Amino acid sequence: MSQKTDLFNRPWKLQSWRPHAWYLQNSAETDTPFYPEHGPYDAVLPGSVQTTLLRHGVIRDWNVGLNSLDCEWVEHRHWEFFTEIEAGEIPVGEPVCLAADGLDYSGWIRVDDETVGTFCGALKRHEFDLGDALADGKKHRLRIIFDMPPEEQGQIGFTSRSKHLKPRYSFSWDWCVRFVPTGIWDSLSLVVGKPAVALKNSYTRLSPDLKTGTITLRLNNPSSSTTPLLLVLQDKKGGEPIEYKTELEPGDQEKVFQLLEPDLWWPNRFGDPDLYEMEVYCGSKDRNSPIFKGKIGFKSIRWLPCEGAPENARPLLCEVNGRTIFIQGVNWTPVSLDYPDFDAGRYDHLIGLYHEMGVNVLRVWGGGYLEREYFYQKCDELGILVWQEFPLSSSGCENYPPDGEEFINRLCEVARDYVRRRSHHVSLFLWCGGNELTTVKDLEGNIYPLTESHPALRALEEVVAAESPGVSYLPTSPSGPVFCATDETAGRGLNHHVHGPWDRCSSEEEWHRYWTQDDALFRSETGVAGASDAALIRRYAGGMPVIPVSLDNPYWKHTSAWWVQPELAGDTKGDALDDYVEKSQKRQADFLAFAVGQCKNRFPRCGGFLIWMGHDCMPVGSNTSIINYGGTPKPAYHAIKEVFRR
């Protein structure tokens, strides 16, 4: 039986090299040894290079002023994390594997001065056979060396040229600056011993009559003989555990277990999100560690046509456990520029705020990454449905994903890993191909949301059908015949699933008129600009002038170029910032509450409304977020809360 050791619970060091100096080792001209350029520094994992450099005073806080510009040199080095494997730590001759679930982005695995593996891809898991290098009983240095990150596109570019499958928000978006972390963001472990039974994927389903829950396990048994399998289920009421026993044949297989009259998992404000503790063992429970331990639940999801919807519209009315619900939520974007540096408290605080607000859906936006296991666990516990997108996004200049076979194969490899890592969570209710993927412009300059006819989006649909059967899939968001609802499309049966508007400067009269005539069936991105709190702006400006509120001011240009509202700013003296913030935040609150209220009033003719966006990942002057960086709600949060909770 193999044994898994968490490598985060040991000392790590970080050092940098001029690119490839670690490989050459000595100067070709003088035979002088090359030395690391920075470090070694004590490092804490999970985390990024930048996190360690900040802690050691090598770089300044990228959230302050223009400091992020001074951090960009970090991208132009090779960075090495290393730790020592002590003599005797690995039994002689034993198989040993390095399991790395989150390496961003590419590089080399070395034992001492020998390269034993390479990796590429921030959003998929990697495994490396280290047996020949480590299993001799001697002391060794395990080294993870990161190459320079690829030159990916930020928000503005061409989606057809975006092929790295790395979080694109890192390269700048309208709500964040460029900050490209390198590091280890998910679990890292050594697995010693012969391969054991592996749980490749699992998921639960609930029968349409809500009376029978099923648990499906997809496993691989590497043994040449049968192996006992035990599944133990414990409800939250403290009753006797339920045990299921079966035998595993050699190889890949699927095992299905049934539970009659299960307690149901309900979305926020519709009932309790009941969960069961599930443990899966190979052999005896008393002698072995579980190959899976976590919480599962049972829900039924159906998508129905909105009332009065055109015949060609997708079903956009969500039914959970036989009850139709108005989807009300926010778009979930990364919680930090430095996403490898995991902060559980930040997740607890934000998801708790959304739960209190009445949110029942969080859309994990496609320009980010696969959200953490911890995020899903919190959503399971609080009854918040998760809409998870695959790592594709619009680019402004052109939003058409690559359609070559090689890219699609790599995309499907990542997508398959996404599904297998998260499909056991009851909160997951929708997979989506990506954010705002469209056709190229036609002769009139028009673009339209893509469908499953695009080869990449069709391939993703096939991955979901094979790996997560019964869970719905959207090719992209939005997914209707038109991208935005406009005056020209209103009343023509074209406003199905749309994005926008992201208002910055319309009048209250124009805003009310637009929403009074709205007939969209579903809105998954609508936002209004609102300034951050004045105290936060002053705190993170780094001594830069924050007045005037204008793109002529370097502070506003750097942090908020898309969302500055100079028309709301008054004079440039005294408490001008406070006046601007008050006006901007009130306008955001009034506008968003009116829009959400109009859509909710039309339920079930309208299936839902998702705010763009929830929270900030860095301190900005102004943005469409309803929660400031640091977790303080803006007035818009409270105004929408009143609508969501009524």
Buried (B, 14 or more C-beta within 10 A) or exposed (E): EBBBBEBEEBEBBBBBBEEEBBBEEEEEEEEEEBEBEBBBBEBEBBBBBBBBBBBBEBBBEBBBBBBBEEBEEBBEBBBBBBBBBEEEBBEEEBBBBBBBBBBBBBBBBBBBEEEBBEBBBBBBBBEBEBBEBBBEBBEBBBBBBBBBBBEBBBBEBBBBBBBBBBBBBBBBBBBBBBBBBBBBBBBBBBBBBEBBBBBEBBBBBBBEEBEBBBBBBBBBBEBEEEBEBBBBBBBEEEEEEBEBEBEBEEEEBEBEBEBEEBBBBBBBBBBEBBBBBBBBBBEEEEEBEBBBEBBBBBBBBBBBBBBEBBEEBBBBBBBBBEEBBBBBBBBBBBBBBBBBBBEEEBBEBBBEBBBBBBBBBBBBBBBBBBBBBEBBBBBBBBBBBBBBBBBBBBBBEBBBBBEEEEBBEBBBBBBBBBBBBBBBBBBBBBBBBBBBBBBEBEEEEEBBBBBBEBBBBBBBBEBBEEBBEBBBBBBBBBBBBBBBBBEEBBEEBBBBBBBBBBBBEBEEEEBBEBBEEBBBBBBBBBBBBBBBBBEBBBBBBBEBEBBBBEEEBEBBBBBBBBBBBBEBBBEEEEEBBBBBBBBBBBBBBBBBBBBBBBBBEBBBBBBBBBBBBBBBBBBBBBBBBBBBBBBEBBBBBEBBBBBBEE
